[in-house]
Amino acid sequence: MGQDQSSRSGIIRLVIPLASALVCITSLMQYFYANPLFSCETLMNSEAITENTGKRSDGNDNAKNRRYLNYFQTYRYIPPLSRNDSHAVVPNKQCGSFPDFESYFQKGYTERSSGANEDKIIFETFFKPYLQTVEDLRHFRGTYVELGAFDGIRESNSRFFDDCLGWNGLLIEGNPLKYIELIPNRPFSNKMSMAPSCKEGGSTIQFWVSPFTNAGLEGKALAYVNTTAVSVPCGPFTPILIDVFDGYDSINFMSLDVEGAEYLVLETMDFAAIPRIDILMIEAENMFCKPNKDCLVRNQVRERMHREGYLRYSGYIARSDVYVHPKSRFQMPPSGAQTLSDDPTNSSTLQSFNVST
């Protein structure tokens, strides 16, 4: 058994550097197909960098270009393809009829959100009331972020907003093997392979390698303590969000599911500096954070979001807390407006909630 495990570890450690090298090759092939003039220098072109942000940056373009080059070299950043140049149709034909998207929401967890229907609930609760016509869809420039993106398809909470609504987004996946699969699966998203859980850049952190969606940081994703760990680049999330969403007033939806490292990510985010996050869904229950039992990470997350002034809705989506910015136009409708008391660590029975100003 020991030799078998050692052999597997050796194979993984050999495969990962090769997989990392394939990231650039894959991305170059992907972009060359869409644009014969593409080269690595495209990453230094501010038009390419800001294409999906809606407007050019008013800041120092040279400094921003250098940061993007660093993202490419350190975090294996892949910019999004242009939907127009790729003749992509929104909604994608697999999504079904607008605005209900019944065909898409009938898919299983191997092609979209898990059995908790996170994508469907978030869409129908907060965004569908504003997207009733095709013109609404064309004029609404939605945005999303998903941390723990895996391969971009299986149990993806953001794929619907990408393929069916045409929103612009950012996907973060630390597992280098899954990042290889993510690149072709989500061509119209910004993509990075890193852990946004360090307050300073230029460092690395150990990441458990696993074929499952609940892999993660060493010491946090405890289900994989005895599996192979690899070094993953680590840095703060704030500058990434500022650069990728330059020109946007808000990030409409963010999904944070990083197996116990949620608080570490939040600690690298300056909510006063980044675009306002309207709706933030954070995993609150897993095999190490049981419901109705004290959980340090869950308490830390709730306390932080409470300090940031967010309204918390617990129990609305299974195993996750939903946070709504009080100044967002996307608010919980009265029929679903239940949350816990003002105690940020409260995990007792749901109570009625009245929004106060």
DRENDO-1510 file (C-alpha; in Angstrom, 1 decimal, always signed):
<recs>
REC; n; res; u; v; w
REC; 1; MET; +0.0; +0.0; +0.0 .
REC; 2; GLY; +2.8; +2.4; +0.9 .
REC; 3; GLN; +4.6; +1.8; -2.3 .
REC; 4; ASP; +1.4; +2.3; -4.3 .
REC; 5; GLN; +0.7; +5.6; -2.6 .
REC; 6; SER; +4.3; +6.7; -3.1 .
REC; 7; SER; +4.2; +5.7; -6.8 .
REC; 8; ARG; +0.9; +7.6; -7.3 .
REC; 9; SER; +2.4; +10.7; -5.6 .
REC; 10; GLY; +5.5; +10.5; -7.8 .
REC; 11; ILE; +3.3; +10.3; -10.9 .
REC; 12; ILE; +1.2; +13.3; -9.8 .
REC; 13; ARG; +4.3; +15.4; -9.1 .
REC; 14; LEU; +5.6; +14.6; -12.6 .
REC; 15; VAL; +2.3; +15.3; -14.3 .
REC; 16; ILE; +1.6; +18.6; -12.6 .
REC; 17; PRO; +4.6; +20.5; -14.1 .
REC; 18; LEU; +3.8; +19.1; -17.5 .
REC; 19; ALA; +0.1; +20.1; -17.0 .
REC; 20; SER; +1.2; +23.6; -16.0 .
REC; 21; ALA; +3.3; +23.9; -19.2 .
REC; 22; LEU; +0.3; +22.8; -21.2 .
REC; 23; VAL; -1.8; +25.7; -19.8 .
REC; 24; CYS; +0.1; +28.3; -21.9 .
REC; 25; ILE; +0.2; +26.0; -25.0 .
REC; 26; THR; -3.6; +25.3; -24.7 .
REC; 27; SER; -4.4; +28.9; -24.3 .
REC; 28; LEU; -2.2; +30.0; -27.2 .
REC; 29; MET; -3.9; +27.4; -29.4 .
REC; 30; GLN; -7.3; +28.5; -28.2 .
REC; 31; TYR; -6.7; +32.1; -28.9 .
REC; 32; PHE; -4.8; +31.6; -32.1 .
REC; 33; TYR; -7.8; +29.7; -33.5 .
REC; 34; ALA; -10.1; +32.7; -32.6 .
REC; 35; ASN; -7.6; +35.3; -33.7 .
REC; 36; PRO; -4.7; +34.4; -36.0 .
REC; 37; LEU; -2.8; +37.5; -34.8 .
REC; 38; PHE; -2.8; +36.4; -31.2 .
REC; 39; SER; +0.5; +36.1; -29.3 .
REC; 40; CYS; +1.6; +36.4; -25.7 .
REC; 41; GLU; +2.0; +40.1; -26.4 .
REC; 42; THR; -1.8; +40.3; -26.5 .
REC; 43; LEU; -1.8; +40.1; -22.8 .
REC; 44; MET; +0.2; +43.4; -22.8 .
REC; 45; ASN; -2.5; +45.1; -25.0 .
REC; 46; SER; -4.9; +47.2; -22.9 .
REC; 47; GLU; -7.7; +46.8; -25.4 .
REC; 48; ALA; -7.5; +43.0; -25.0 .
REC; 49; ILE; -7.3; +43.3; -21.2 .
REC; 50; THR; -10.2; +45.6; -20.8 .
REC; 51; GLU; -12.4; +44.2; -23.6 .
REC; 52; ASN; -14.9; +42.7; -21.3 .
REC; 53; THR; -15.0; +45.5; -18.7 .
REC; 54; GLY; -17.1; +47.9; -20.8 .
REC; 55; LYS; -14.7; +50.8; -20.8 .
REC; 56; ARG; -10.9; +51.5; -20.7 .
REC; 57; SER; -9.2; +52.1; -17.5 .
REC; 58; ASP; -8.6; +55.7; -16.5 .
REC; 59; GLY; -5.6; +54.7; -14.5 .
REC; 60; ASN; -2.0; +53.9; -15.5 .
REC; 61; ASP; -2.4; +51.4; -18.4 .
REC; 62; ASN; +1.3; +50.5; -18.3 .
REC; 63; ALA; +1.2; +49.6; -14.6 .
REC; 64; LYS; -2.0; +47.6; -15.2 .
REC; 65; ASN; -0.5; +45.8; -18.1 .
REC; 66; ARG; +2.5; +44.8; -16.0 .
REC; 67; ARG; +0.1; +43.4; -13.4 .
REC; 68; TYR; -1.7; +41.4; -16.0 .
REC; 69; LEU; +1.6; +40.0; -17.3 .
REC; 70; ASN; +2.3; +39.0; -13.7 .
REC; 71; TYR; -1.1; +37.3; -13.5 .
REC; 72; PHE; -0.2; +35.4; -16.7 .
REC; 73; GLN; +3.2; +34.4; -15.5 .
REC; 74; THR; +2.3; +33.6; -11.8 .
REC; 75; TYR; -1.4; +32.7; -11.8 .
REC; 76; ARG; -1.5; +31.3; -15.4 .
REC; 77; TYR; -4.1; +33.9; -16.2 .
REC; 78; ILE; -6.2; +33.3; -19.3 .
REC; 79; PRO; -8.3; +36.2; -20.7 .
REC; 80; PRO; -11.8; +35.7; -22.1 .
REC; 81; LEU; -12.5; +35.2; -25.8 .
REC; 82; SER; -14.7; +37.8; -27.4 .
REC; 83; ARG; -18.2; +36.5; -27.8 .
REC; 84; ASN; -18.7; +38.7; -30.9 .
REC; 85; ASP; -15.5; +37.4; -32.6 .
REC; 86; SER; -16.4; +33.8; -31.7 .
REC; 87; HIS; -20.0; +34.3; -33.0 .
REC; 88; ALA; -21.3; +33.0; -29.7 .
REC; 89; VAL; -25.0; +33.0; -29.2 .
REC; 90; VAL; -26.6; +34.1; -25.9 .
REC; 91; PRO; -28.5; +32.4; -24.6 .
REC; 92; ASN; -26.6; +29.2; -25.6 .
REC; 93; LYS; -29.0; +26.7; -27.3 .
REC; 94; GLN; -28.5; +24.2; -24.5 .
REC; 95; CYS; -30.1; +26.7; -22.1 .
REC; 96; GLY; -33.7; +26.4; -23.4 .
REC; 97; SER; -36.3; +29.0; -23.7 .
REC; 98; PHE; -35.8; +32.5; -22.2 .
REC; 99; PRO; -36.5; +33.6; -19.5 .
REC; 100; ASP; -37.3; +30.3; -17.7 .
REC; 101; PHE; -34.4; +28.2; -19.0 .
REC; 102; GLU; -36.2; +25.0; -18.1 .
REC; 103; SER; -33.9; +22.8; -20.2 .
REC; 104; TYR; -30.8; +24.0; -18.5 .
REC; 105; PHE; -32.2; +23.7; -15.0 .
REC; 106; GLN; -33.2; +20.1; -15.6 .
REC; 107; LYS; -29.5; +19.2; -16.0 .
REC; 108; GLY; -27.8; +17.2; -13.3 .
REC; 109; TYR; -24.8; +18.3; -11.1 .
REC; 110; THR; -22.3; +17.0; -13.6 .
REC; 111; GLU; -23.3; +19.9; -15.9 .
REC; 112; ARG; -24.4; +22.7; -13.5 .
REC; 113; SER; -24.9; +23.4; -9.8 .
REC; 114; SER; -25.3; +20.6; -7.3 .
REC; 115; GLY; -28.6; +19.2; -6.2 .
REC; 116; ALA; -29.2; +22.3; -4.1 .
REC; 117; ASN; -30.1; +24.2; -7.3 .
REC; 118; GLU; -27.9; +27.2; -6.3 .
REC; 119; ASP; -27.8; +28.8; -9.8 .
REC; 120; LYS; -31.6; +28.5; -10.3 .
REC; 121; ILE; -32.5; +29.9; -6.9 .
REC; 122; ILE; -30.1; +32.8; -7.2 .
REC; 123; PHE; -31.3; +33.7; -10.7 .
REC; 124; GLU; -35.0; +33.4; -10.0 .
REC; 125; THR; -34.8; +35.2; -6.6 .
REC; 126; PHE; -32.6; +38.1; -7.4 .
REC; 127; PHE; -32.1; +38.6; -11.2 .
REC; 128; LYS; -35.0; +37.1; -13.2 .
REC; 129; PRO; -37.4; +40.0; -12.2 .
REC; 130; TYR; -35.1; +42.3; -14.1 .
REC; 131; LEU; -34.6; +40.1; -17.1 .
REC; 132; GLN; -38.0; +39.5; -18.7 .
REC; 133; THR; -37.3; +40.4; -22.3 .
REC; 134; VAL; -34.4; +39.7; -24.7 .
REC; 135; GLU; -33.7; +43.4; -24.7 .
REC; 136; ASP; -33.3; +43.3; -20.9 .
REC; 137; LEU; -30.8; +40.5; -21.4 .
REC; 138; ARG; -28.8; +42.5; -24.1 .
REC; 139; HIS; -28.6; +45.7; -22.1 .
REC; 140; PHE; -27.8; +44.2; -18.7 .
REC; 141; ARG; -24.0; +43.7; -18.4 .
REC; 142; GLY; -24.0; +41.2; -15.6 .
REC; 143; THR; -20.9; +40.0; -13.7 .
REC; 144; TYR; -19.9; +37.0; -11.6 .
REC; 145; VAL; -17.0; +35.5; -9.7 .
REC; 146; GLU; -16.6; +31.8; -8.7 .
REC; 147; LEU; -13.9; +30.6; -6.4 .
REC; 148; GLY; -13.5; +26.9; -6.4 .
REC; 149; ALA; -14.5; +26.7; -10.1 .
REC; 150; PHE; -13.2; +23.1; -10.6 .
REC; 151; ASP; -13.5; +22.2; -14.3 .
REC; 152; GLY; -16.1; +25.0; -14.9 .
REC; 153; ILE; -19.0; +22.6; -15.5 .
REC; 154; ARG; -19.4; +20.0; -12.7 .
REC; 155; GLU; -21.3; +21.6; -9.8 .
REC; 156; SER; -20.6; +25.0; -11.3 .
REC; 157; ASN; -22.6; +27.8; -9.7 .
REC; 158; SER; -21.6; +30.3; -12.4 .
REC; 159; ARG; -21.9; +28.4; -15.7 .
REC; 160; PHE; -25.5; +29.4; -16.1 .
REC; 161; PHE; -24.7; +33.1; -15.8 .
REC; 162; ASP; -22.0; +32.7; -18.4 .
REC; 163; ASP; -23.6; +30.5; -21.1 .
REC; 164; CYS; -27.3; +31.5; -20.7 .
REC; 165; LEU; -27.1; +35.1; -19.7 .
REC; 166; GLY; -23.8; +36.1; -21.3 .
REC; 167; TRP; -22.3; +37.7; -18.2 .
REC; 168; ASN; -18.7; +38.6; -17.8 .
REC; 169; GLY; -16.9; +36.8; -15.0 .
REC; 170; LEU; -13.8; +35.5; -13.2 .
REC; 171; LEU; -13.1; +31.9; -12.3 .
REC; 172; ILE; -10.5; +30.9; -9.7 .
REC; 173; GLU; -9.3; +27.3; -9.4 .
REC; 174; GLY; -6.2; +26.3; -7.4 .
REC; 175; ASN; -6.0; +22.6; -8.5 .
REC; 176; PRO; -3.6; +22.8; -11.5 .
REC; 177; LEU; -5.0; +19.6; -13.0 .
REC; 178; LYS; -8.5; +20.8; -13.0 .
REC; 179; TYR; -7.4; +24.2; -14.3 .
REC; 180; ILE; -6.3; +22.4; -17.5 .
REC; 181; GLU; -9.9; +21.2; -18.0 .
REC; 182; LEU; -11.4; +24.6; -17.0 .
REC; 183; ILE; -9.7; +26.5; -19.8 .
REC; 184; PRO; -11.6; +25.0; -22.8 .
REC; 185; ASN; -14.8; +24.5; -20.9 .
REC; 186; ARG; -15.2; +28.2; -20.1 .
REC; 187; PRO; -13.7; +30.2; -23.0 .
REC; 188; PHE; -15.6; +33.5; -22.3 .
REC; 189; SER; -14.4; +33.9; -18.7 .
REC; 190; ASN; -11.3; +35.4; -17.1 .
REC; 191; LYS; -9.5; +32.4; -15.5 .
REC; 192; MET; -6.7; +32.1; -12.9 .
REC; 193; SER; -5.1; +29.2; -11.1 .
REC; 194; MET; -4.1; +30.4; -7.6 .
REC; 195; ALA; -5.3; +30.7; -4.0 .
REC; 196; PRO; -6.5; +34.2; -3.1 .
REC; 197; SER; -5.8; +33.5; +0.6 .
REC; 198; CYS; -2.5; +35.3; +1.2 .
REC; 199; LYS; -2.3; +39.0; +2.1 .
REC; 200; GLU; +0.9; +39.4; +0.2 .
REC; 201; GLY; +1.8; +38.2; -3.3 .
REC; 202; GLY; +4.9; +36.2; -4.3 .
REC; 203; SER; +4.2; +33.3; -2.0 .
REC; 204; THR; +2.9; +29.7; -2.3 .
REC; 205; ILE; +0.6; +27.5; -0.3 .
REC; 206; GLN; +0.1; +23.8; -0.2 .
REC; 207; PHE; -3.0; +22.5; -2.1 .
REC; 208; TRP; -4.4; +19.0; -1.8 .
REC; 209; VAL; -4.8; +17.4; -5.3 .
REC; 210; SER; -8.0; +15.5; -5.7 .
REC; 211; PRO; -10.4; +14.6; -8.5 .
REC; 212; PHE; -13.3; +15.8; -6.5 .
REC; 213; THR; -14.9; +19.2; -6.2 .
REC; 214; ASN; -14.1; +19.5; -2.5 .
REC; 215; ALA; -10.3; +19.5; -2.7 .
REC; 216; GLY; -8.5; +22.5; -1.3 .
REC; 217; LEU; -5.9; +24.1; +0.9 .
REC; 218; GLU; -3.7; +22.0; +3.1 .
REC; 219; GLY; -5.0; +22.2; +6.7 .
REC; 220; LYS; -8.4; +23.3; +5.5 .
REC; 221; ALA; -9.8; +20.7; +3.1 .
REC; 222; LEU; -9.3; +18.0; +5.8 .
REC; 223; ALA; -10.9; +15.2; +3.8 .
REC; 224; TYR; -7.7; +14.9; +1.8 .
REC; 225; VAL; -5.0; +15.0; +4.5 .
REC; 226; ASN; -3.3; +11.9; +3.2 .
REC; 227; THR; -3.4; +12.8; -0.5 .
REC; 228; THR; -0.7; +14.5; -2.5 .
REC; 229; ALA; -0.2; +18.2; -1.9 .
REC; 230; VAL; +1.3; +20.6; -4.5 .
REC; 231; SER; +2.5; +24.2; -4.2 .
REC; 232; VAL; +0.0; +26.7; -5.6 .
REC; 233; PRO; +0.7; +30.5; -6.0 .
REC; 234; CYS; -1.0; +32.6; -3.4 .
REC; 235; GLY; -1.8; +36.3; -3.2 .
REC; 236; PRO; -4.5; +38.8; -2.3 .
REC; 237; PHE; -7.8; +39.0; -4.1 .
REC; 238; THR; -8.4; +42.8; -3.9 .
REC; 239; PRO; -6.1; +43.9; -6.8 .
REC; 240; ILE; -7.4; +41.0; -9.0 .
REC; 241; LEU; -11.0; +42.1; -8.5 .
REC; 242; ILE; -10.1; +45.7; -9.2 .
REC; 243; ASP; -8.3; +44.9; -12.4 .
REC; 244; VAL; -10.7; +42.4; -13.9 .
REC; 245; PHE; -13.8; +44.4; -13.1 .
REC; 246; ASP; -12.4; +47.8; -13.9 .
REC; 247; GLY; -15.2; +49.9; -15.3 .
REC; 248; TYR; -17.9; +48.1; -13.4 .
REC; 249; ASP; -19.8; +49.5; -10.5 .
REC; 250; SER; -20.6; +46.1; -9.0 .
REC; 251; ILE; -20.0; +42.4; -9.1 .
REC; 252; ASN; -23.5; +41.0; -9.3 .
REC; 253; PHE; -22.9; +37.5; -8.0 .
REC; 254; MET; -20.0; +35.8; -6.2 .
REC; 255; SER; -19.8; +32.2; -5.2 .
REC; 256; LEU; -17.3; +31.3; -2.6 .
REC; 257; ASP; -16.8; +27.6; -1.9 .
REC; 258; VAL; -13.2; +26.8; -1.0 .
REC; 259; GLU; -13.5; +24.0; +1.6 .
REC; 260; GLY; -12.8; +25.8; +4.9 .
REC; 261; ALA; -10.6; +28.6; +3.5 .
REC; 262; GLU; -13.5; +31.0; +3.0 .
REC; 263; TYR; -12.4; +33.3; +5.8 .
REC; 264; LEU; -8.8; +33.5; +4.5 .
REC; 265; VAL; -10.1; +34.7; +1.2 .
REC; 266; LEU; -12.3; +37.3; +2.8 .
REC; 267; GLU; -9.4; +38.6; +4.8 .
REC; 268; THR; -7.6; +39.5; +1.5 .
REC; 269; MET; -10.5; +41.5; +0.3 .
REC; 270; ASP; -10.9; +45.2; +0.9 .
REC; 271; PHE; -14.6; +45.7; +0.4 .
REC; 272; ALA; -14.2; +49.5; +0.3 .
REC; 273; ALA; -11.8; +49.3; -2.6 .
REC; 274; ILE; -13.4; +46.7; -4.9 .
REC; 275; PRO; -16.6; +47.0; -6.8 .
REC; 276; ARG; -19.7; +46.4; -4.6 .
REC; 277; ILE; -20.6; +42.7; -4.5 .
REC; 278; ASP; -24.4; +42.5; -4.7 .
REC; 279; ILE; -25.0; +38.9; -3.9 .
REC; 280; LEU; -22.4; +36.7; -2.2 .
REC; 281; MET; -23.1; +33.0; -1.6 .
REC; 282; ILE; -20.7; +31.3; +0.8 .
REC; 283; GLU; -20.6; +27.7; +1.8 .
REC; 284; ALA; -21.6; +27.3; +5.5 .
REC; 285; GLU; -21.9; +23.6; +5.9 .
REC; 286; ASN; -19.7; +20.7; +4.9 .
REC; 287; MET; -18.4; +17.5; +6.5 .
REC; 288; PHE; -16.3; +19.6; +9.0 .
REC; 289; CYS; -18.7; +22.4; +9.5 .
REC; 290; LYS; -21.9; +20.7; +10.7 .
REC; 291; PRO; -25.3; +22.4; +10.9 .
REC; 292; ASN; -26.5; +23.5; +14.4 .
REC; 293; LYS; -23.0; +23.0; +15.8 .
REC; 294; ASP; -20.3; +25.5; +16.5 .
REC; 295; CYS; -17.9; +26.0; +13.6 .
REC; 296; LEU; -15.0; +28.5; +13.8 .
REC; 297; VAL; -14.7; +29.3; +10.1 .
REC; 298; ARG; -18.5; +29.8; +9.7 .
REC; 299; ASN; -18.5; +32.1; +12.7 .
REC; 300; GLN; -15.5; +34.1; +11.4 .
REC; 301; VAL; -17.2; +34.5; +8.0 .
REC; 302; ARG; -20.5; +35.6; +9.5 .
REC; 303; GLU; -18.8; +38.1; +11.8 .
REC; 304; ARG; -16.8; +39.6; +8.9 .
REC; 305; MET; -19.8; +39.9; +6.6 .
REC; 306; HIS; -21.8; +41.4; +9.5 .
REC; 307; ARG; -19.1; +44.1; +9.9 .
REC; 308; GLU; -19.3; +44.8; +6.2 .
REC; 309; GLY; -23.0; +45.5; +6.6 .
REC; 310; TYR; -24.4; +42.6; +4.5 .
REC; 311; LEU; -27.8; +41.1; +5.1 .
REC; 312; ARG; -27.5; +37.3; +5.7 .
REC; 313; TYR; -30.1; +34.8; +4.7 .
REC; 314; SER; -29.4; +31.3; +6.1 .
REC; 315; GLY; -31.4; +28.3; +5.2 .
REC; 316; TYR; -32.6; +29.8; +1.9 .
REC; 317; ILE; -30.1; +27.7; -0.1 .
REC; 318; ALA; -29.0; +24.3; +1.4 .
REC; 319; ARG; -25.5; +24.3; +3.0 .
REC; 320; SER; -24.8; +28.0; +2.1 .
REC; 321; ASP; -25.4; +31.5; +3.5 .
REC; 322; VAL; -26.6; +34.1; +1.1 .
REC; 323; TYR; -25.4; +37.7; +1.7 .
REC; 324; VAL; -27.1; +40.7; +0.1 .
REC; 325; HIS; -25.6; +44.2; +0.0 .
REC; 326; PRO; -28.1; +46.6; +1.5 .
REC; 327; LYS; -27.5; +49.2; -1.3 .
REC; 328; SER; -27.9; +46.6; -4.1 .
REC; 329; ARG; -31.1; +46.9; -6.2 .
REC; 330; PHE; -31.2; +43.1; -6.1 .
REC; 331; GLN; -32.9; +42.4; -2.8 .
REC; 332; MET; -34.6; +39.4; -1.3 .
REC; 333; PRO; -38.4; +39.6; -2.1 .
REC; 334; PRO; -40.7; +39.8; +0.9 .
REC; 335; SER; -41.9; +36.2; +0.3 .
REC; 336; GLY; -38.4; +34.9; +1.0 .
REC; 337; ALA; -37.2; +37.6; +3.4 .
REC; 338; GLN; -36.2; +35.4; +6.3 .
REC; 339; THR; -32.8; +35.5; +8.0 .
REC; 340; LEU; -31.3; +35.0; +11.4 .
REC; 341; SER; -31.1; +37.6; +14.2 .
REC; 342; ASP; -28.4; +40.3; +14.3 .
REC; 343; ASP; -26.1; +37.9; +16.2 .
REC; 344; PRO; -23.6; +37.0; +13.4 .
REC; 345; THR; -22.8; +33.6; +14.9 .
REC; 346; ASN; -26.5; +32.6; +15.4 .
REC; 347; SER; -27.4; +29.3; +13.8 .
REC; 348; SER; -30.7; +28.7; +15.5 .
REC; 349; THR; -34.2; +28.6; +13.9 .
REC; 350; LEU; -35.0; +31.1; +11.2 .
REC; 351; GLN; -36.7; +34.3; +12.3 .
REC; 352; SER; -38.5; +37.1; +10.4 .
REC; 353; PHE; -36.2; +39.9; +9.3 .
REC; 354; ASN; -37.0; +43.5; +8.7 .
REC; 355; VAL; -34.4; +45.6; +6.8 .
REC; 356; SER; -33.5; +48.7; +8.7 .
REC; 357; THR; -31.7; +51.7; +7.2 .
</recs>
